[in-house]
Amino acid sequence: MSVKLLVLYPTPADPEQFDRRYEREHLPMGKAALVGATGLASHRILGSPAGKSPFARLTEVSFPTLKALQDCAALPAAQKTMANAVEISTGGAPHFIIVEQEG
């Protein structure tokens, strides 16, 4: 079964600066570093059914297996990319979640 790494970014202190760094710095770094990934999708969070969301952006990176994700995460370039995610997330540390697709 395929797995995804989800990264939820809290609402940043400076949304314009976050968007600029995310799009110009972080995404290109991630695309180059995510060896074995089968897809990458980035989503801007507009809100929630209850109103405002505590998160501004969701990134999902797809892998064919958990082992492929773990192998990728062990690489220095992927570790640098994850450190960059923490660095640019000025609204608090991003949440890293691994999910498995069922069915």
C-alpha positions, 0 to 999 in steps of 0.5 A: 500500500502506498504511503504519504508524508503529510506536512502541516504548516501552522499559520506563519507570522509573515504569510508573504515571506513564508509563501515566498520562501516556500515556493522559491526555496523549499519546494525546489529543494524538496523536489530535488531531494525526495528520492523515491517519491512518486508525487508531491502536492502542495495545498493552501489551506483556506479554512475549516468548517469551523472557520479559520484553520490553525494551518496555512499549508499542507504538503503531501509527498507520496511514496510506494512503500513505507520503506521507500519513505524511510530510505528517503528520509535517511538521506542527507538531502531529505534531512536538509529539506525537513530542517528547511521546513522547520526553519521557514515555518515561522508560525511554529514547528510544522507537523510531520505525519505519515499516513497509509492509503487503505483500500 
